[in-house]
Amino acid sequence: MKDCGHGEGGSTAAGEPPPPGGRLRRAALAGNPNVGKSSLFNRLTGLHQKVTNYPGVTVERKSGRMETPAGPLEVVDLPGSYSLSPHTVDEAVVRDEIRGLAGSPPPDLLVLVLDASNLSRNLFFALQLLDTGIPAVAALNCVDAAAAEGISVDAGALSRLLGIPVVPTCGRTGEGVEALRAAVAAGGAPGSPPAPAWLPEVEAAAAALAAPLAERFGGVEEARRRLPEILGSEGLFQELAASLPEDLADRARRERNSLAARGVDAATATAEARYRMVDAVVAEVVRAPLASLSWRERLDRVLTHRVSGTLILLGLFTLVFQALFAWSGPLMDGVGALFGLLGDGVAAAVPEGLLREFLVDGLVAGFEGVVVFVPQIAILFVFIEVMDDSGYLARAAFLLDRLMGKAGLPGRAFLPLVSGFACAIPGIMAARTIKDPRDRMATIFTVPFMSCSARLPVYTMVVGALFSEGRVFGFLATGTVIMISMYLLGIAAGLLSAGLLRRTVLRGGRSPLLLELPGYRWPQPRSVLLEVGRRTWQFVSRAGPVIVVLTVVLWVLAAFPREVDLDRDYDALRAEAAAAAGVAPDAPPEAWTEGLRAEMVRIDDMEGAERSARSWAGRIGRTMEPVLAPLGFDWKIGIGIVASFAAREVFVSTLAVVYAAGDAGEEDEALLSRIRSDVDPGTGRPVFRPLVGISLLVFFVLAMQCMSTLAVVRRETGGWKWPLLMLGWMTGLAYVGSLLVYQVGSALGF
């Protein structure tokens, strides 16, 4: 999120020596979501950034270096958070980082990023952070947006009330960044915010515990100041109790339980006291026009309306879908052409043989399988970043939350699911915008069910071979109805799987959609491009090696063993064909007639088909035949299924080789005619008939036939547990679905 700028800043107190052990001083940029942290982080650290994950979770850790007069400072951009009492993984990460529970000491400085146009929303969390006693500086960000709404904030008065430096900034334009850099370098101040007016009962409980816990808090007064907030937070209280000796922990529990026994809800009471203090601070430092319906509120009424908002949302996501599905096509074709040239260059430079086959068909093809997805991923993340930066993504999530909730998914799942119709990979990566880990995992599990563009060649081949004629209701082409049905089947299977997952493995209450709609902002091109570049490179550098390795493994299965006994002497067939055409057997291809050229291609394809049948992949296909026969599939389809795990669209080219149909595309008549004429020698029935075609389509709709997707799921989830569960569930569902289609259809005489 990068509303007026998100980022992080770091600082070293001017003139201070480095900490013991040579550790860089560390500053943490903290604040609510959508307050502009990322833009400030980018401006403070420039290109001196790195992205890793926090230990044990998939939440990203963005850090960078900021140069100060006293030397470099590490800057950490914490995830957006609303409280130190965590409700999400992101908030737990922030809590652990601030309190030094993540394996490193607490930060040396906090940079509190506050939205000047919505100060009351930000101060609750900021005041909690000041209570930690860590020196802090406040960046009063988005001052341009506040001025546009007629809002002014007295930074000097706010600084006196909080007891820390307050610097007006605008991450979008860079205004105030140098002043912020100087304040950070100066080291900040511990802060001395006014104390909330706690309920008397809460004050009494804190006073009773202050003396026994004085050593834990560094003094009685500090204990009395900190304890009311801890008593009102289940998370903070349990953290405290776990760190105390058993007798003191029991005494603290008794005091807290006594509040509940007297009818005092400590959590509500402390939150209300904190908000009363926030209101008092805001009343003193903020000047705003009399309440009226602002342009932002009027726009919200349109964008979040059930009718107009839904229509606008559908239009926007249609644009996203069009971009992923159509606009990326030329770019992906360009990538394919570049790798085609690379393959030709390697083939020309390396003598014919196993090494050339490995380099061209294994290694180059493997890298192409990674890079070919880059245009789709980059285009998707451009849309995500623009919608997020502008403030629209939160409104889309609000609008869709109720609808998606019926399937156990959050409103933010809509964009990843739509993206999945182009390619599951960018859709899965888009699920990073979902904060709750259960919602995010359910979304990732659902995306591969959407009929991606890689399934289209299979759909088109089957429809073209078996359903090219006929009408439904007299005007709808049978093929059109079947194609639409496959898309709907994928959607239904995905949503049902998500609902089942949320009621079993990911069981738990659905996370409520708690968000405050951010202000509207113009997206920053620099921040958008930096984030898009970072996420795209992350895919290439981390998921890429897994994809390349698996591609090479599949090539080995298809290329070996090299020496096999063939049923026919194909060299003799070539010589006979050359003699029949009146051409010398050793004549170069340039001397061949068109008829001979076609015959040579046919013989090459026949040899390729037989070698495929006798390769390890072919043997796997024949071994699989007894398992696939109940679905109506023979060994040739089995080879296609094995090969298509590299990429679904490979199924068509694999069948083209097996059927000796040349380098056929999905609409090539040579392949389609041979599919139609293929007869099972055992039964005399066509191998491909309408019932088998429907069974095959159902299998490809439901099966996980994409190693790239599994590689990305492993990357996003941090292990093989979820990818293997996904592979097992989708393969099992595909098998059962195809089995029911074929067996029930056969019983009915189809």
HUHUJO-V534335 format. One record per backbone hydrogen bond with DSSP energy under -0.5 kcal/mol. CO is the residue of the C=O (numbers start at 1). NH is the residue of the N-H. If there is no record, write none. Layout:
co->CO nh->NH
co->CO nh->NH
//
This chain:
co->1 nh->38
co->4 nh->172
co->6 nh->37
co->6 nh->38
co->6 nh->42
co->13 nh->16
co->19 nh->22
co->20 nh->23
co->23 nh->19
co->25 nh->74
co->26 nh->108
co->26 nh->109
co->27 nh->76
co->28 nh->30
co->28 nh->111
co->29 nh->78
co->30 nh->113
co->31 nh->81
co->32 nh->35
co->36 nh->40
co->37 nh->6
co->37 nh->41
co->38 nh->42
co->39 nh->43
co->40 nh->44
co->41 nh->45
co->42 nh->46
co->45 nh->48
co->47 nh->49
co->48 nh->65
co->50 nh->63
co->52 nh->61
co->54 nh->57
co->59 nh->54
co->60 nh->62
co->61 nh->52
co->61 nh->63
co->62 nh->77
co->63 nh->50
co->64 nh->75
co->66 nh->73
co->68 nh->71
co->71 nh->68
co->73 nh->66
co->74 nh->27
co->75 nh->64
co->76 nh->29
co->76 nh->78
co->77 nh->62
co->84 nh->86
co->88 nh->92
co->89 nh->93
co->90 nh->94
co->91 nh->95
co->92 nh->96
co->93 nh->97
co->94 nh->98
co->95 nh->99
co->96 nh->100
co->96 nh->101
co->96 nh->102
co->97 nh->100
co->109 nh->28
co->110 nh->112
co->110 nh->137
co->111 nh->30
co->111 nh->113
co->112 nh->114
co->112 nh->139
co->114 nh->116
co->114 nh->141
co->115 nh->118
co->116 nh->119
co->118 nh->121
co->118 nh->122
co->119 nh->123
co->120 nh->124
co->122 nh->126
co->123 nh->127
co->124 nh->128
co->125 nh->129
co->126 nh->130
co->127 nh->131
co->129 nh->132
co->129 nh->134
co->130 nh->133
co->135 nh->110
co->136 nh->165
co->136 nh->189
co->137 nh->112
co->138 nh->140
co->138 nh->167
co->139 nh->114
co->139 nh->141
co->140 nh->169
co->141 nh->116
co->142 nh->146
co->143 nh->147
co->144 nh->148
co->145 nh->149
co->146 nh->149
co->146 nh->151
co->147 nh->150
co->152 nh->287
co->153 nh->155
co->154 nh->158
co->155 nh->159
co->156 nh->160
co->157 nh->161
co->158 nh->162
co->159 nh->163
co->159 nh->164
co->162 nh->192
co->163 nh->191
co->165 nh->138
co->166 nh->168
co->167 nh->140
co->169 nh->143
co->170 nh->174
co->170 nh->175
co->174 nh->177
co->175 nh->170
co->176 nh->180
co->177 nh->181
co->178 nh->182
co->179 nh->183
co->180 nh->184
co->181 nh->185
co->182 nh->186
co->183 nh->187
co->183 nh->188
co->184 nh->187
co->185 nh->14
co->189 nh->136
co->196 nh->198
co->199 nh->203
co->200 nh->204
co->201 nh->205
co->202 nh->206
co->203 nh->207
co->204 nh->208
co->205 nh->209
co->206 nh->210
co->207 nh->211
co->209 nh->213
co->211 nh->214
co->213 nh->217
co->214 nh->218
co->214 nh->219
co->219 nh->223
co->220 nh->224
co->221 nh->225
co->222 nh->226
co->223 nh->227
co->224 nh->228
co->226 nh->230
co->227 nh->231
co->228 nh->232
co->230 nh->233
co->233 nh->237
co->234 nh->238
co->235 nh->239
co->236 nh->240
co->237 nh->241
co->238 nh->242
co->239 nh->243
co->240 nh->243
co->241 nh->244
co->245 nh->249
co->246 nh->250
co->247 nh->251
co->248 nh->252
co->249 nh->253
co->250 nh->254
co->251 nh->255
co->252 nh->256
co->253 nh->257
co->254 nh->258
co->255 nh->259
co->256 nh->260
co->257 nh->261
co->258 nh->262
co->259 nh->264
co->260 nh->263
co->263 nh->265
co->264 nh->266
co->265 nh->269
co->266 nh->270
co->267 nh->271
co->268 nh->272
co->269 nh->273
co->270 nh->274
co->271 nh->275
co->272 nh->276
co->273 nh->277
co->274 nh->278
co->275 nh->279
co->276 nh->280
co->277 nh->281
co->278 nh->282
co->279 nh->283
co->280 nh->284
co->281 nh->285
co->282 nh->286
co->285 nh->154
co->287 nh->152
co->292 nh->294
co->294 nh->298
co->295 nh->299
co->296 nh->300
co->297 nh->301
co->298 nh->302
co->299 nh->302
co->299 nh->303
co->300 nh->304
co->302 nh->305
co->305 nh->309
co->305 nh->310
co->307 nh->311
co->308 nh->312
co->309 nh->313
co->310 nh->314
co->311 nh->315
co->312 nh->316
co->313 nh->317
co->314 nh->318
co->315 nh->319
co->316 nh->320
co->317 nh->321
co->318 nh->322
co->319 nh->323
co->320 nh->324
co->321 nh->325
co->322 nh->326
co->322 nh->327
co->323 nh->328
co->326 nh->329
co->326 nh->330
co->327 nh->331
co->328 nh->332
co->329 nh->333
co->330 nh->334
co->331 nh->335
co->332 nh->336
co->333 nh->337
co->334 nh->338
co->335 nh->339
co->336 nh->340
co->337 nh->341
co->338 nh->342
co->339 nh->343
co->340 nh->344
co->341 nh->345
co->342 nh->346
co->343 nh->347
co->344 nh->348
co->345 nh->349
co->346 nh->350
co->353 nh->357
co->354 nh->358
co->355 nh->359
co->356 nh->360
co->357 nh->361
co->357 nh->362
co->358 nh->362
co->358 nh->363
co->359 nh->364
co->360 nh->365
co->362 nh->366
co->363 nh->367
co->364 nh->368
co->365 nh->369
co->366 nh->370
co->367 nh->370
co->367 nh->371
co->368 nh->372
co->370 nh->373
co->371 nh->374
co->373 nh->377
co->374 nh->378
co->375 nh->379
co->376 nh->380
co->377 nh->381
co->378 nh->382
co->379 nh->383
co->380 nh->384
co->381 nh->385
co->382 nh->386
co->383 nh->387
co->384 nh->388
co->385 nh->389
co->386 nh->390
co->387 nh->391
co->387 nh->392
co->387 nh->393
co->388 nh->391
co->390 nh->521
co->391 nh->395
co->392 nh->396
co->393 nh->397
co->394 nh->398
co->395 nh->399
co->396 nh->400
co->397 nh->401
co->400 nh->404
co->401 nh->405
co->402 nh->406
co->403 nh->406
co->404 nh->407
co->404 nh->409
co->405 nh->408
co->410 nh->413
co->411 nh->414
co->412 nh->416
co->413 nh->417
co->414 nh->418
co->415 nh->419
co->416 nh->420
co->417 nh->421
co->418 nh->421
co->419 nh->422
co->419 nh->423
co->422 nh->453
co->423 nh->427
co->424 nh->428
co->425 nh->429
co->426 nh->430
co->427 nh->431
co->428 nh->431
co->429 nh->432
co->430 nh->433
co->431 nh->434
co->433 nh->435
co->436 nh->440
co->437 nh->441
co->438 nh->442
co->439 nh->443
co->440 nh->444
co->441 nh->445
co->442 nh->446
co->443 nh->447
co->444 nh->448
co->446 nh->449
co->447 nh->450
co->450 nh->452
co->452 nh->455
co->452 nh->456
co->453 nh->456
co->453 nh->457
co->455 nh->458
co->455 nh->459
co->456 nh->460
co->457 nh->461
co->458 nh->462
co->459 nh->463
co->460 nh->464
co->461 nh->465
co->462 nh->466
co->463 nh->467
co->467 nh->479
co->470 nh->478
co->472 nh->475
co->472 nh->476
co->475 nh->477
co->476 nh->472
co->477 nh->481
co->478 nh->482
co->479 nh->483
co->480 nh->484
co->481 nh->485
co->482 nh->486
co->483 nh->487
co->484 nh->488
co->485 nh->489
co->486 nh->490
co->487 nh->491
co->488 nh->492
co->489 nh->493
co->490 nh->494
co->491 nh->495
co->492 nh->496
co->493 nh->497
co->494 nh->498
co->495 nh->499
co->496 nh->500
co->497 nh->501
co->498 nh->502
co->499 nh->503
co->500 nh->503
co->500 nh->504
co->501 nh->504
co->501 nh->506
co->502 nh->508
co->504 nh->507
co->512 nh->514
co->513 nh->515
co->515 nh->517
co->521 nh->523
co->523 nh->525
co->524 nh->528
co->525 nh->529
co->526 nh->530
co->527 nh->531
co->528 nh->532
co->529 nh->533
co->530 nh->534
co->531 nh->535
co->532 nh->536
co->533 nh->537
co->534 nh->538
co->535 nh->539
co->536 nh->540
co->537 nh->541
co->538 nh->542
co->538 nh->543
co->539 nh->543
co->539 nh->544
co->543 nh->547
co->544 nh->548
co->545 nh->549
co->546 nh->550
co->547 nh->551
co->548 nh->552
co->549 nh->553
co->550 nh->554
co->551 nh->555
co->552 nh->556
co->553 nh->557
co->554 nh->558
co->555 nh->559
co->556 nh->560
co->557 nh->616
co->557 nh->617
co->560 nh->616
co->562 nh->564
co->564 nh->566
co->568 nh->570
co->569 nh->573
co->570 nh->574
co->571 nh->575
co->572 nh->576
co->573 nh->577
co->574 nh->578
co->575 nh->579
co->576 nh->580
co->577 nh->581
co->578 nh->583
co->579 nh->582
co->584 nh->587
co->588 nh->591
co->589 nh->592
co->593 nh->597
co->594 nh->598
co->595 nh->599
co->596 nh->600
co->597 nh->601
co->598 nh->602
co->599 nh->603
co->600 nh->604
co->601 nh->605
co->602 nh->606
co->603 nh->607
co->604 nh->608
co->605 nh->609
co->606 nh->610
co->607 nh->611
co->608 nh->612
co->609 nh->613
co->610 nh->614
co->611 nh->615
co->612 nh->615
co->612 nh->618
co->615 nh->619
co->616 nh->620
co->617 nh->621
co->618 nh->622
co->619 nh->623
co->620 nh->624
co->621 nh->625
co->624 nh->627
co->624 nh->628
co->625 nh->629
co->626 nh->630
co->628 nh->631
co->628 nh->633
co->629 nh->632
co->634 nh->638
co->635 nh->639
co->636 nh->640
co->637 nh->641
co->638 nh->642
co->639 nh->643
co->640 nh->644
co->642 nh->645
co->643 nh->646
co->643 nh->647
co->645 nh->707
co->647 nh->650
co->648 nh->651
co->649 nh->652
co->649 nh->653
co->650 nh->654
co->651 nh->655
co->652 nh->656
co->653 nh->657
co->654 nh->658
co->655 nh->659
co->656 nh->661
co->657 nh->660
co->662 nh->664
co->665 nh->668
co->668 nh->672
co->669 nh->673
co->670 nh->674
co->671 nh->675
co->672 nh->676
co->673 nh->677
co->674 nh->678
co->675 nh->678
co->675 nh->688
co->678 nh->687
co->678 nh->688
co->679 nh->681
co->680 nh->684
co->685 nh->680
co->687 nh->689
co->689 nh->692
co->689 nh->693
co->690 nh->694
co->691 nh->695
co->692 nh->696
co->693 nh->697
co->694 nh->698
co->695 nh->699
co->696 nh->700
co->697 nh->701
co->698 nh->702
co->699 nh->703
co->703 nh->705
co->704 nh->706
co->706 nh->710
co->707 nh->711
co->708 nh->712
co->709 nh->713
co->710 nh->714
co->711 nh->715
co->712 nh->716
co->713 nh->717
co->714 nh->718
co->714 nh->719
co->720 nh->724
co->721 nh->725
co->722 nh->726
co->723 nh->727
co->724 nh->728
co->725 nh->729
co->726 nh->730
co->727 nh->731
co->728 nh->732
co->729 nh->733
co->730 nh->734
co->731 nh->735
co->732 nh->736
co->733 nh->737
co->734 nh->738
co->735 nh->739
co->736 nh->740
co->737 nh->741
co->738 nh->742
co->739 nh->743
co->740 nh->744
co->741 nh->745
co->742 nh->746
co->743 nh->747
co->744 nh->748
co->745 nh->750
co->746 nh->749
//
